[in-house]
Amino acid sequence: MAGVETLDLEIQVNMPADRFFDSFKNKEGSFTDKTEAVSIHHDDTNSNSSIQIWNLIVDGKTEQIKEKTEVDEKNMSVSFLAMEGDVLEQYRSYKITLDVVPRDDGVCIAK
């Protein structure tokens, strides 16, 4: 049976926490130069979740991922859960959680 692998990372982001968090919450931008297209498949404003389909270029090959995004505004947290796509050929499950921590000096910590 395969084990669970996790990667914990913490970086300082040179912008206010609310602005950084809102860019993920509002699904602004493509976040990577490997993104070909992103489409919102379903957006549920009542539960702060959405389903998105991403088309990416990875090692010269087009790949797709269908993910569910859940937003926790109170804790400034966003979770991305892969539902379908090429990433699930390599991993049984795939989830990314982004927590944004404000700091006093106009920057924030993303972890």
VEXMISE-746789 format. One line per 8 residues: number of its first residue (from 0); their letters; for each residue x, y, z of N, C-alpha, C. Coordinates in Angstrom, 2 decimals, m for minus. Layout:
N
NUM	a	X:Y:Z:X:Y:Z:X:Y:Z ~ ...
END
This chain:
111
0	magvetld	0.83:m1.18:0.00:0.00:0.00:0.00:0.88:1.25:0.00 ~ 0.55:2.20:m0.85:1.33:3.42:m0.97:1.12:4.31:0.23 ~ 2.18:5.00:0.63:2.09:5.91:1.76:1.59:7.28:1.34 ~ 1.29:8.07:2.31:0.85:9.44:2.08:2.08:10.33:2.00 ~ 2.14:11.15:0.95:3.24:12.08:0.80:2.72:13.49:0.96 ~ 3.43:14.29:1.72:3.05:15.68:1.88:4.26:16.56:1.66 ~ 4.00:17.77:1.24:5.04:18.77:1.06:4.54:20.03:1.75 ~ 5.27:20.50:2.73:4.92:21.72:3.43:5.89:22.81:2.99
8	leiqvnmp	5.34:23.95:2.64:6.14:25.05:2.13:5.59:26.34:2.70 ~ 6.45:27.26:3.04:6.02:28.55:3.57:6.86:29.63:2.90 ~ 6.17:30.62:2.30:6.88:31.70:1.63:6.27:33.04:2.02 ~ 7.09:34.08:1.96:6.60:35.43:2.17:6.15:36.00:0.83 ~ 4.98:36.60:0.81:4.44:37.21:m0.40:4.39:38.71:m0.17 ~ 4.96:39.47:m1.09:5.06:40.91:m0.91:3.81:41.64:m1.40 ~ 2.70:41.33:m0.78:1.44:42.04:m1.00:0.55:41.78:0.21 ~ m0.43:42.63:0.42:m1.32:42.43:1.56:m2.06:41.10:1.46
16	adrffdsf	m2.32:40.48:2.61:m2.94:39.16:2.66:m4.29:39.13:1.98 ~ m5.13:40.15:2.19:m6.47:40.13:1.58:m6.40:40.17:0.06 ~ m5.46:40.92:m0.49:m5.31:40.99:m1.95:m4.83:39.65:m2.52 ~ m3.85:39.03:m1.86:m3.33:37.74:m2.31:m4.41:36.66:m2.22 ~ m5.10:36.61:m1.08:m6.16:35.63:m0.88:m7.28:35.83:m1.91 ~ m7.68:37.07:m2.15:m8.77:37.36:m3.10:m8.44:36.89:m4.52 ~ m7.16:36.91:m4.90:m6.80:36.46:m6.25:m7.09:34.97:m6.43 ~ m6.97:34.18:m5.36:m7.32:32.76:m5.43:m8.82:32.57:m5.26
24	knkegsft	m9.40:33.29:m4.31:m10.83:33.18:m4.03:m11.67:33.56:m5.25 ~ m11.25:34.62:m5.96:m12.00:35.12:m7.11:m11.57:34.49:m8.43 ~ m10.62:33.53:m8.35:m10.16:32.80:m9.53:m9.61:33.75:m10.60 ~ m8.80:34.72:m10.17:m8.23:35.70:m11.09:m6.89:35.20:m11.63 ~ m6.70:35.31:m12.92:m5.42:34.96:m13.51:m5.25:33.48:m13.72 ~ m4.15:33.11:m14.34:m3.89:31.71:m14.65:m2.85:31.10:m13.72 ~ m2.12:31.91:m12.95:m1.17:31.48:m11.94:0.07:30.79:m12.50 ~ 0.11:30.45:m13.75:1.30:29.80:m14.32:1.37:30.07:m15.82
32	dkteavsi	2.59:30.11:m16.35:2.74:30.30:m17.79:2.47:29.01:m18.56 ~ 2.22:27.91:m17.86:1.92:26.62:m18.50:0.41:26.45:m18.75 ~ m0.40:27.41:m18.33:m1.85:27.30:m18.46:m2.29:27.69:m19.86 ~ m3.02:26.81:m20.51:m3.60:27.12:m21.81:m5.00:27.70:m21.66 ~ m5.82:27.10:m20.80:m7.18:27.56:m20.61:m7.72:27.08:m19.27 ~ m8.60:27.88:m18.70:m9.30:27.51:m17.47:m10.76:27.82:m17.69 ~ m11.62:26.86:m17.34:m13.05:27.13:m17.44:m13.72:26.77:m16.12 ~ m14.64:27.61:m15.72:m15.42:27.34:m14.51:m16.57:26.44:m14.93
40	hhddtnsn	m16.56:25.21:m14.43:m17.58:24.23:m14.79:m18.83:24.42:m13.93 ~ m18.64:24.75:m12.66:m19.75:24.94:m11.72:m19.27:25.88:m10.62 ~ m20.06:26.89:m10.29:m19.69:27.85:m9.25:m20.83:27.94:m8.27 ~ m20.60:27.50:m7.02:m21.63:27.50:m5.99:m21.28:28.57:m4.96 ~ m21.90:29.73:m5.08:m21.59:30.83:m4.17:m22.13:30.58:m2.77 ~ m23.12:29.71:m2.61:m23.66:29.42:m1.28:m22.68:28.64:m0.42 ~ m21.93:27.73:m1.02:m20.99:26.92:m0.24:m19.53:27.34:m0.45 ~ m19.30:28.43:m1.18:m17.95:28.89:m1.47:m17.10:27.82:m2.14
48	ssiqiwnl	m17.69:27.10:m3.08:m16.92:26.10:m3.81:m17.20:26.24:m5.30 ~ m16.29:25.72:m6.09:m16.46:25.72:m7.54:m15.72:24.52:m8.11 ~ m16.08:24.17:m9.33:m15.39:23.12:m10.06:m14.82:23.76:m11.32 ~ m13.50:23.58:m11.51:m12.81:24.17:m12.63:m12.11:23.09:m13.45 ~ m11.99:23.35:m14.73:m11.24:22.46:m15.61:m10.05:23.25:m16.14 ~ m8.85:22.74:m15.88:m7.60:23.38:m16.30:m6.99:22.58:m17.44 ~ m6.53:23.26:m18.47:m5.74:22.66:m19.54:m4.34:23.25:m19.44 ~ m3.35:22.38:m19.26:m1.97:22.80:m19.02:m1.02:22.15:m20.01
56	ivdgkteq	0.14:22.75:m20.17:1.22:22.14:m20.94:2.28:21.67:m19.93 ~ 2.53:20.37:m19.88:3.52:19.80:m18.97:4.49:18.97:m19.81 ~ 5.76:19.37:m19.80:6.79:18.69:m20.60:6.38:18.58:m22.06 ~ 5.78:19.65:m22.60:5.39:19.68:m24.01:4.11:18.94:m24.33 ~ 3.46:18.35:m23.34:2.25:17.57:m23.54:1.07:18.27:m22.89 ~ m0.08:18.29:m23.58:m1.28:18.89:m23.02:m1.89:17.95:m21.98 ~ m2.14:18.48:m20.80:m2.77:17.71:m19.73:m3.98:18.48:m19.22 ~ m4.89:17.76:m18.60:m6.10:18.37:m18.08:m6.33:17.91:m16.65
64	ikektevd	m6.89:18.81:m15.84:m7.27:18.46:m14.48:m8.61:19.12:m14.17 ~ m9.49:18.35:m13.59:m10.77:18.87:m13.11:m10.65:18.92:m11.60 ~ m10.82:20.11:m11.03:m10.61:20.25:m9.60:m11.77:20.96:m8.93 ~ m11.95:20.62:m7.67:m12.93:21.30:m6.84:m12.16:22.26:m5.95 ~ m12.61:23.51:m5.93:m11.99:24.53:m5.10:m12.95:24.90:m3.99 ~ m12.45:24.86:m2.76:m13.25:25.25:m1.60:m12.57:26.40:m0.88 ~ m13.36:27.42:m0.54:m12.82:28.64:0.07:m13.35:28.78:1.49 ~ m12.43:29.02:2.42:m12.79:29.32:3.81:m12.34:30.76:4.07
72	eknmsvsf	m13.28:31.69:3.91:m12.93:33.11:4.02:m12.50:33.50:5.43 ~ m13.14:32.94:6.44:m12.81:33.29:7.83:m11.35:32.99:8.14 ~ m10.85:31.84:7.70:m9.47:31.43:7.98:m8.50:31.72:6.84 ~ m8.97:32.42:5.79:m8.17:32.75:4.62:m7.46:31.50:4.07 ~ m8.26:30.49:3.76:m7.75:29.22:3.29:m8.48:28.80:2.01 ~ m7.74:28.24:1.06:m8.32:27.73:m0.18:m7.78:26.32:m0.39 ~ m8.67:25.37:m0.70:m8.26:23.99:m0.97:m8.61:23.64:m2.41 ~ m7.71:22.92:m3.06:m7.88:22.47:m4.44:m7.80:20.94:m4.42
80	lamegdvl	m8.87:20.26:m4.81:m8.93:18.81:m4.80:m9.13:18.30:m6.22 ~ m8.20:17.48:m6.71:m8.32:16.90:m8.05:m9.43:15.87:m8.06 ~ m10.35:16.01:m9.02:m11.46:15.07:m9.16:m11.23:14.13:m10.34 ~ m10.65:14.65:m11.41:m10.35:13.88:m12.61:m9.10:14.48:m13.25 ~ m8.49:13.72:m14.12:m7.40:14.28:m14.91:m6.11:13.50:m14.83 ~ m5.14:14.01:m15.58:m3.85:13.35:m15.74:m3.08:13.20:m14.43 ~ m3.22:14.14:m13.51:m2.48:14.07:m12.25:m2.87:12.83:m11.45 ~ m4.09:12.33:m11.65:m4.53:11.15:m10.90:m4.00:9.85:m11.50
88	eqyrsyki	m3.30:9.94:m12.62:m2.58:8.77:m13.13:m1.31:8.53:m12.32 ~ m0.79:9.59:m11.71:0.43:9.50:m10.91:0.14:9.39:m9.41 ~ m0.98:9.96:m8.97:m1.33:9.98:m7.56:m2.75:9.48:m7.36 ~ m2.98:8.73:m6.29:m4.32:8.23:m5.99:m5.26:9.39:m5.65 ~ m4.75:10.35:m4.91:m5.50:11.57:m4.62:m4.51:12.73:m4.64 ~ m5.04:13.92:m4.86:m4.19:15.09:m4.99:m4.94:16.29:m4.44 ~ m4.42:16.87:m3.35:m5.07:18.01:m2.73:m4.01:19.03:m2.33 ~ m4.29:20.29:m2.65:m3.43:21.39:m2.27:m4.24:22.31:m1.37
96	tldvvprd	m3.67:22.71:m0.26:m4.32:23.67:0.62:m3.41:24.88:0.78 ~ m3.97:26.05:0.55:m3.23:27.30:0.69:m3.82:28.07:1.87 ~ m2.99:28.36:2.85:m3.38:29.19:3.99:m2.62:30.50:3.88 ~ m3.34:31.61:4.01:m2.73:32.94:3.92:m2.75:33.56:5.32 ~ m1.57:33.96:5.79:m1.42:34.53:7.12:m0.96:35.98:6.99 ~ m1.80:36.93:7.42:m1.41:38.35:7.33:m0.28:38.71:8.29 ~ 0.53:39.68:7.88:1.55:40.24:8.75:1.33:41.74:8.82 ~ 1.92:42.39:9.79:1.69:43.82:10.02:2.33:44.72:8.97
104	dgvciak	3.35:44.27:8.30:4.13:45.13:7.42:3.68:45.10:5.95 ~ 2.40:44.79:5.67:1.90:44.83:4.30:2.27:43.63:3.47 ~ 2.81:42.61:4.07:3.13:41.36:3.39:2.33:40.25:4.06 ~ 2.40:39.05:3.49:1.73:37.93:4.11:2.58:36.68:3.94 ~ 2.21:35.66:4.65:2.87:34.35:4.56:1.87:33.40:3.89 ~ 2.32:32.72:2.87:1.51:31.69:2.20:2.10:30.35:2.58 ~ 1.21:29.47:3.08:1.70:28.14:3.44:0.65:27.10:3.14
END
